[in-house]
Amino acid sequence: MNSTDPIGIFDSGIGGVTVLKELQKILPNENYIYYSDSKNNPYGSKTEQEVITICEEITSTLIEQKSKVIVIACNTASAKAAKQLRKNHPDIPIIAIEPAYKMVHDFAYDKPSLVMATKGTIESEKFHSLYQTYNNHQTYLLPCIGLADAIEEGNSMKIKEVLSEKLKPFQEKVENVVLGCTHYPLVKKEIKEILGNVTFFDGSPKVALQVKKILTQQKLINQKNKGTVTFIDSKKGEEAKQKEERFHKLMKQTENKK
Ligand code: DGL
């Protein structure tokens, strides 16, 4: 393995951009391969076995492309498949993301909190154990069925509709919001329009720090060039082209919306 080898990163679609941006902030010289799995999107309503099978295929592709580390930029895939992927590929570091509920415990445990995530993440054993460990006894768990799909489609009407239906019951009730799906940081502004000036908690900065730590330990930080980003989509043709354009547009937007 060489320091110039790429970092492989994947999500069910373009949500992982929010993780890639954090990675680029502290690892700007790295070469990234971003795999967007439009063909199998969304993951949130799939069974554990389905998610494992899909993620195994993506991981093998990213390993074939010589990835020195794999980043699962999807909370659902992390909750359902990370354990099995690590078992199947013990020689390569696999970094997973989880809803930043521990951060609430560490920094704002005394405030009413809302965890937004896919149904798959909320119902997973992994999240259940995180929730039990850091429960502040004033937390609402909200499976946001349809939200990641609407964001993936870039359908702003649908985004507003889903958010309004899901979030209205929590108006004036919560101060912390955990963004437990990597698509959700893309709609922070729209969430604030309904919930007001809440504090967001997002797991991606911790993932970036973890990747940097592992690469430092293994002496695999790329010092050489200005990093590149290669985009792959599991769909082909026009749809893949459109997804790639959307990906680059999101990457150009300088900061994740506050
Ligand atoms: N971005 C993914 C996550 O973080 C989920 C989207 C999906 O349901 O495919 O959970």
Residues whose N, C-alpha, C, O or C-beta is under 5 A from the ligand:
A	BS01	DGL	S12 G15 N41 P42 Y43 G44 A73 C74 N75 T76 T118 A148 G180 C181 T182 H183
